[in-house]
Amino acid sequence: MTVRPGPERSDTYPAWVPEAVRNYLVHTQDGMSIRALARAQDCHPSTVLRQVRKLEIRRDDLLIDGALKSLSAQAGAGPRNLPKGTAPMTRDAQLPAPDQTAPLTQARIDQEARRILRRLCEPGAVLAAARDMPTAVVVRQGQAGDQLRTTSVDREIAQAMALKDWIACTDPDARVARYFITATGRAALRRLTAQDENRAGGFGDKPSAAADDMGWDIVTLDHDHRGQMRYHVTESPLIGLARRRDRDGALFLSRDLVTTGERLREDFELAQLATGDATGWDQAAIGQLPVLRADAAPAAKAAYDRVRAALADLGPGLGDVVLRCCCLLEGLEQTEKTMGWSARSGKIVLRIALDRLARHYAQTQGRYGPLIG
């Protein structure tokens, strides 16, 4: 299959910008239609539409809004060129302009994320940001009930982490926004920690000093005791399984099944915004999902309903495995241990669950989901 070249101005945005954010900017700033973006990337328009809707909903988030403003300015598109209906770019106007001599790179983001995400994994830790503060801070509650400041965060680093969905805010309208680490952020920290271990000479029985600083029971997925740890390099179990082949040489997970899992994950991320509880999903069970917020946006409510309907159709077991592996990015070994399954059985159950999920989507919404009107 031949993949068409990307949008005309997509190379004006930094390489670290996620594809979904890039699509949103090209659509709103450059005026490229959703259908044209989909054709350029060889995907269905509904995929791009969901990405655009998610960013529109999150424009109330001060870090998201500030990051989009900064990227638009770097690309040479002024705020006055925003199409009708886009959130006004008036926030953070009093903040100093970012240092143009030191452009933000993926290497710098990863370096800062190692320090920040470890601190956010500490019990009770949050990243606090305000519109009149040029920097953000990570604080956690001390034993005496007081707030302890553990580290500071450059504004542009915090904005990049928010765009990458490594952190999320449950109350963007608050005077001081409080951000929590997400499942995607924990997966990113595992990946970065594994890279550090590989550069240090591979995995040994003795954990590194960097890993010892992050809190074993929170950051890692699988451990028997403090001296033996395993890290998961990929951000989603689907990525690893998609590379494996069965006895006949065929891919263990077809492209359609991987797309199905990512489709559920997109709705799940929107559903988190509808509940206002980014951490409550970690303990969610089938039939006991976090409560929907009364003031949730319509698109977020619709995504919440789609996730609930999909998990209800799959039922206990199958619904649990797709929720844990596709949405919470939990490793298969940990899922097997939590569900009480035998070793190496999780991948089979996951493939069955994805096949059932694909049938659910085909019967309820069509292969590509709701069509664009």
C-alpha positions in Angstrom: 0.0 0.0 0.0 1.3 3.4 -1.0 1.2 6.1 1.7 0.6 9.5 0.4 2.8 12.4 1.6 1.6 14.3 4.6 -0.1 17.7 4.7 1.7 20.5 2.9 2.7 22.5 6.0 3.1 19.6 8.5 6.9 20.0 8.4 6.6 23.5 9.9 5.8 21.9 13.3 8.4 20.4 15.5 9.0 16.6 15.2 8.0 15.9 18.8 4.4 17.1 18.1 2.0 14.2 18.2 0.3 13.3 15.0 -3.2 14.1 16.4 -2.1 17.6 17.4 -0.4 18.1 14.1 -3.6 17.2 12.3 -5.6 19.6 14.5 -3.2 22.5 13.7 -3.1 21.8 10.0 -6.9 21.7 10.0 -7.5 24.8 12.1 -4.5 26.9 11.1 -3.7 25.9 7.6 -7.3 25.3 6.6 -6.9 21.8 5.2 -10.1 19.8 5.3 -10.5 16.7 7.4 -11.1 14.6 4.3 -7.9 16.0 2.7 -5.9 15.2 5.8 -7.3 11.6 5.8 -6.5 11.1 2.2 -2.9 12.4 2.8 -2.4 9.9 5.7 -4.3 7.0 4.2 -6.8 6.8 7.0 -10.5 7.3 7.4 -11.9 10.8 8.0 -13.6 9.7 11.2 -10.1 9.1 12.7 -9.0 12.6 12.0 -12.4 14.0 13.1 -12.1 12.3 16.5 -8.6 13.8 16.9 -9.8 17.3 16.1 -12.8 17.0 18.5 -10.6 15.8 21.3 -8.3 18.8 21.0 -11.3 21.2 20.7 -12.7 19.8 24.0 -9.3 20.2 25.7 -8.8 23.9 24.7 -10.1 24.8 28.1 -7.0 23.3 29.6 -4.5 26.1 30.1 -1.4 24.0 29.2 -3.1 22.6 26.1 -4.3 26.0 25.0 -0.9 27.6 25.6 0.9 24.9 23.7 -1.4 25.2 20.7 -0.9 29.0 20.7 2.9 28.6 20.8 2.9 26.1 18.0 0.7 28.2 15.9 3.0 31.2 16.4 6.1 29.2 15.5 4.4 28.0 12.3 3.7 31.7 11.3 -0.1 31.5 11.9 -1.4 34.4 14.1 -4.3 33.9 16.4 -6.4 36.2 14.3 -6.5 33.5 11.6 -8.4 31.0 13.7 -11.6 29.8 12.1 -14.9 30.6 13.7 -15.7 28.3 16.6 -12.2 27.8 17.7 -11.4 28.8 21.3 -10.1 32.3 21.6 -6.4 32.6 22.2 -6.3 35.2 25.0 -5.0 33.2 27.9 -1.4 33.5 29.2 -1.0 36.8 27.3 0.9 38.2 30.3 3.5 35.4 30.3 6.9 36.0 28.7 7.5 34.7 25.2 9.4 31.3 25.0 13.1 31.4 24.4 13.4 31.1 20.6 17.2 30.4 20.9 16.6 27.1 22.5 13.9 25.2 20.5 12.1 22.4 22.3 13.2 19.0 21.1 12.2 15.4 21.9 15.5 14.7 23.6 14.9 17.6 26.0 11.4 16.5 26.7 12.5 13.0 27.4 15.3 14.2 29.7 12.9 16.4 31.7 10.2 13.8 31.7 12.4 11.3 33.5 12.7 13.6 36.4 9.1 15.0 36.4 7.2 11.8 35.8 9.1 10.0 38.6 8.0 12.7 41.0 4.4 12.5 39.8 4.4 8.8 40.6 4.9 9.6 44.3 1.7 9.2 46.4 -0.4 12.3 46.4 1.8 14.1 43.9 0.3 16.6 41.4 1.7 19.2 38.9 0.3 22.6 39.7 0.1 25.3 37.1 -1.5 28.8 37.1 -2.1 31.3 34.3 0.0 34.0 36.0 3.0 31.7 36.7 5.8 31.2 34.1 6.7 27.8 35.6 4.8 24.9 37.1 5.7 22.9 40.2 5.2 19.4 41.4 3.9 19.1 44.9 2.8 16.3 47.2 1.2 16.1 50.5 3.6 15.5 53.4 2.9 13.4 56.5 1.8 16.4 58.5 -0.7 17.4 55.8 1.4 20.2 54.4 2.3 20.6 50.7 5.9 19.8 49.8 7.4 21.2 46.6 9.5 18.5 45.0 10.5 20.0 41.7 9.8 22.8 39.2 8.8 22.4 35.6 9.4 24.8 32.7 6.2 25.9 31.1 6.9 24.6 27.7 7.9 21.2 29.1 4.6 21.0 31.0 2.7 22.0 27.8 4.5 19.3 25.8 3.7 16.7 28.4 0.0 17.7 28.3 -0.1 17.5 24.5 1.4 14.0 24.7 -1.3 13.0 27.2 1.4 12.2 29.8 -0.5 14.4 32.3 -4.2 15.4 32.6 -6.2 17.9 34.5 -9.5 17.0 36.0 -10.6 20.6 36.7 -9.3 23.0 34.0 -11.4 25.9 35.3 -9.8 26.0 38.7 -7.6 29.0 39.5 -4.6 26.6 40.0 -4.9 23.6 37.6 -3.8 20.3 39.1 -2.4 17.7 36.7 -2.0 13.9 37.4 0.1 11.4 35.6 -1.9 9.3 33.2 -1.6 5.7 32.1 0.2 6.9 28.9 2.6 8.9 31.1 3.4 5.8 33.2 4.0 3.9 30.0 6.3 6.6 28.7 8.3 6.5 32.0 8.7 2.8 31.7 10.0 3.2 28.2 12.5 6.0 29.2 13.6 3.9 32.2 14.2 0.9 30.0 16.3 3.1 27.6 18.4 4.2 30.6 18.9 0.6 31.7 20.0 -0.4 28.1 22.5 2.4 27.9 23.9 1.4 31.3 24.7 -2.1 30.0 21.5 -4.1 30.0 19.2 -5.4 32.7 20.9 -6.7 35.8 19.7 -8.1 39.1 20.5 -4.8 40.8 18.2 -1.9 39.8 19.7 1.4 38.8 19.8 4.5 41.1 17.5 6.3 38.8 14.9 3.5 39.0 15.3 3.4 42.8 14.2 7.0 43.0 10.8 6.6 41.4 8.8 4.3 43.7 8.7 0.6 42.8 5.2 -0.3 43.6 3.8 2.5 41.5 5.9 2.8 38.4 6.7 -0.8 37.5 4.2 -3.3 36.3 5.6 -6.6 37.5 7.9 -7.4 40.4 8.5 -10.2 42.9 10.7 -8.2 45.3 12.7 -5.0 45.4 15.8 -6.4 43.6 14.1 -8.0 40.6 12.2 -5.7 38.2 10.9 -5.9 34.7 10.2 -2.9 32.5 8.0 -2.8 29.4 9.5 -0.9 26.6 6.5 -0.5 24.3 3.7 1.9 25.2 1.0 -0.5 24.3 0.8 -4.3 24.4 -0.8 -4.2 21.0 2.5 -2.9 19.4 4.5 -5.8 20.6 1.9 -8.4 19.6 1.4 -6.8 16.2 5.0 -7.8 15.4 4.7 -11.4 16.4 3.7 -14.2 14.1 1.8 -17.5 14.7 2.9 -21.0 13.7 1.7 -20.4 10.1 3.8 -17.2 9.7 0.8 -14.9 9.8 0.8 -11.8 12.0 -0.6 -12.6 15.5 -2.7 -9.4 15.4 -3.9 -8.2 12.1 -3.9 -4.5 11.2 -7.7 -4.3 11.6 -7.5 -5.7 15.2 -4.8 -3.2 16.1 -6.9 -0.4 14.7 -9.8 -1.6 16.7 -7.9 -1.4 19.9 -6.6 2.1 19.1 -10.2 3.1 18.3 -11.3 2.1 21.8 -8.3 3.9 23.3 -9.3 7.1 21.5 -12.8 6.9 22.9 -11.4 6.1 26.3 -9.2 9.2 26.4 -12.3 11.3 25.6 -14.3 9.4 28.2 -11.7 10.3 30.9 -12.5 14.0 30.2 -16.3 13.2 30.6 -15.8 11.7 34.0 -13.2 14.3 35.3 -11.4 11.4 36.9 -8.2 10.4 35.2 -7.1 8.0 38.0 -10.4 6.3 38.8 -10.3 4.2 35.7 -7.3 2.3 37.1 -9.6 0.5 39.6 -12.6 0.4 37.2 -14.3 -2.9 36.7 -16.9 -3.9 34.1 -20.2 -2.3 35.2 -18.5 0.0 37.7 -17.1 2.8 35.5 -16.4 6.3 36.9 -19.5 8.5 37.1 -20.2 10.8 34.2 -19.9 14.5 34.9 -23.0 16.6 34.5 -21.2 19.4 32.7 -19.2 17.1 30.4 -19.0 18.1 26.7 -21.4 16.3 24.3 -18.5 14.7 22.4 -17.0 13.4 25.6 -20.3 12.1 26.8 -20.8 10.2 23.4 -17.3 8.7 23.8 -18.1 7.6 27.3 -21.3 5.9 26.1 -19.4 4.2 23.3 -16.8 2.8 25.8 -19.5 1.7 28.2 -21.5 0.0 25.4 -18.4 -1.8 24.1 -17.3 -3.1 27.5 -20.8 -4.2 28.3 -21.1 -6.1 25.0 -17.8 -7.9 25.7 -18.7 -8.6 29.3 -16.4 -9.6 32.2 -13.1 -11.1 31.1 -13.0 -9.9 27.5 -14.0 -6.4 28.6 -11.4 -6.4 31.4 -8.5 -7.4 29.1 -9.2 -4.7 26.5 -9.7 -2.0 29.2 -6.4 -2.9 30.9 -4.3 -3.5 27.8 -5.7 -1.1 25.2 -6.8 1.8 27.4 -4.7 1.6 30.6 -1.7 0.2 28.7 -1.1 -2.5 31.3 1.2 -5.3 30.3 -0.1 -8.8 29.6 1.9 -10.4 32.4 0.3 -8.0 34.9 -3.1 -8.5 33.4 -2.7 -12.3 33.7 -1.7 -12.0 37.3 -4.6 -9.7 38.2 -7.2 -11.8 36.4 -5.8 -15.0 37.8 -5.1 -16.5 34.3 -2.3 -18.9 33.4 0.9 -17.6 32.0 1.0 -16.7 28.3 -2.8 -17.0 28.0 -3.5 -13.3 28.0 -2.5 -12.7 24.4 -5.0 -15.3 23.2 -7.8 -13.8 25.3 -6.8 -10.3 24.0 -7.0 -11.4 20.4 -10.4 -13.0 21.0 -11.6 -9.8 22.8 -10.4 -7.6 19.9 -12.1 -9.7 17.4 -15.4 -9.5 19.4 -14.8 -5.7 19.8 -14.4 -5.4 16.0 -17.7 -7.1 15.5 -19.4 -4.8 18.0 -18.2 -1.7 16.1 -19.2 -3.2 12.8 -22.7 -3.9 14.1 -23.3 -0.7 16.0 -21.4 2.1 14.2 -19.9 0.6 11.0 -16.3 -0.3 10.3 -15.0 3.3 10.7 -17.4 4.6 13.3 -19.9 7.5 12.9 -19.6 9.0 9.4 -19.0 12.7 8.9 -22.2 14.6 8.1 
